[in-house]
Amino acid sequence: MDFYLDEEQVALQDAVRRYCDQALPLHRRGAPATPAEQAARWRGLAELGVIGWGFGEDVGGSGGTAVETWLVAEELGRALDASRYIESAVLCGRLLDTLGDARQRQRWLPPLAEGRSLVVLALQEGQAGTPAQVAMRAMQAADGWRLDGIKTHVMHAPAADVFLVAARTSGAPGGLDGLSLFAVPAQQAGLSLEAGATLDGQQAATLRFDAVSVPDACRIGAAGQAGAALEAALDAARAALCAESAGALSMLLEMCIQQLKDRRQFGRPLADFQALQHRLADLYVAVEQVRAMSALAAMAVHESRAGERARLVSAARVTTDEAARFVGEWAVQLHGAMGMTEECLVAHYVRRLLVASARYGTTGQHLQRYAAHREEELA
C-alpha cells in the first residue's frame, strides 16, 4: 500500500480546504444552517467536482478512489461540515454506481454529481443498523414491488430527493442473502416522514412505508443480491467517517494547544506546565493514530479483498471511536466550563464525534466484526 499523495491529490486537498475556509469560516461552524444554506454548500462541493469524484466518467464523475474520498472527508471534518457528503456521495453514490444498470446510473448519478439531487440510504430499523439485521420485506406485485415497514435514523432524510431502501425479497434476518435495494422518490405515495435531529443538530427522520409501490425499474441490481455491495459501500462510508473524525480531532487538538498558550495561571501560560505538555502529547498521539488508521481503511477499501477490508475498516472504527472519547473529554476539560457551551466550538466538535461513533455500527459491533474476520484469517 502506497501512502504517498500525488500532485493531483494534494491539489484536491488544498482546494477543499480553501472552499471550507470560505464557506464555513470559524465563526460559522456549529451554527444552525438553513435549508438554502445547506443546498448552497452542496452545490459548492459539486462545482469543485468533489461529489462525483468517485463515480464513473460516463456519468459525470472522475473515476477517483477511496484515497481521494479520505482526503475530502478529512477536510470536511475539520470544517465541521454537514453537507451529506458521506451519506449521499460516498455511500449511495457507490451503491448506484456499482449495482445500477446503465439506465439507472444515467438517471440518478449525474444529478447527484452536479449537486442537484440528494440520495440517502434507508437501512436501520430500530436499533438494528447492519444489513444482516434488516427485516423489512418487499413483496412482489403485479406492477413491481410493495414496501411495508419502518426505517429509523435516516440521516438527512428531510432534504432527500430519493431514498435507497434496503429490504428483503427473500431469506430471513441474520444474513446477507435475500437483500435487495430499491430507489424510492421522497414524494412516493404511502411514504411518510417524521423529522428529528441528532445530538449535533444534523437532520434525520423516521420513514414509514405503508404499501409503497415501486416499479421493477427502481430495483437497483438483481433481486436478493445486494448484500455484498451494501457491506462494501458501508465500509467505504465507515472509512470516510473515520477520516472525517480525524479532521475534527485535529481541530480539537489545535484548539487545545491554543487554549493552553492563551490562558495564564500563576503568572505563566498553562502551556508551560509539564503535566499539561504531557497531556497534549497524549492527545497528539491519539489524533495521529486515527489519521493513520483512517488512511489504512481507505487503502483497504480501494485495494483489499472483502475479509481483509472488513477487518481493517472495523479496526479503524474502534481506534477512532476510542480516540474521539479520549480527545473529546480532555478538550472539554482543558477548556473548563466553557467547553460545554454553545458559544464554544469545542462542544460542537465533540458532539459531532459522538454522533459519528454511533453511525454504521457501534464500537462493540466493530470489535466483534474485527475478531470474527481475524479468526477467519488465522484458521
Sequence and secondary structure as in RCSB ss.txt:
>XXXX:A:sequence
MDFYLDEEQVALQDAVRRYCDQALPLHRRGAPATPAEQAARWRGLAELGVIGWGFGEDVGGSGGTAVETWLVAEE
LGRALDASRYIESAVLCGRLLDTLGDARQRQRWLPPLAEGRSLVVLALQEGQAGTPAQVAMRAMQAADGWRLDGI
KTHVMHAPAADVFLVAARTSGAPGGLDGLSLFAVPAQQAGLSLEAGATLDGQQAATLRFDAVSVPDACRIGAAGQ
AGAALEAALDAARAALCAESAGALSMLLEMCIQQLKDRRQFGRPLADFQALQHRLADLYVAVEQVRAMSALAAMA
VHESRAGERARLVSAARVTTDEAARFVGEWAVQLHGAMGMTEECLVAHYVRRLLVASARYGTTGQHLQRYAAHRE
EELA
>XXXX:A:secstr
      HHHHHHHHHHHHHHHHHS GGGTTS   HHHHHHHHHHHHHHT TTTTS GGGT     HHHHHHHHHH
HHHTT  S IIIIIIIIHHHHHHH  HHHHHHHHHHHHTTS  EEEE  BTTB SGGG   EEEEETTEEEEEEE
EEEEETGGG SEEEEEEESSS TTSSTTEEEEEEETT TTEEEEEEE TTS EEEEEEEEEEEE GGGEESSTTB
 HHHHHHHHHHHHHHHHHHHHHHHHHHHHHHHHHHHH EETTEEGGG HHHHHHHHHHHHHHHHHHHHHHHHHHH
HHH  HHHHHHHHHHHHHHHHHHHHHHHHHHHHHHGGGGGSTTSHHHHHHHHHHHHTTTTS HHHHHHHHHHHHH
HHH 
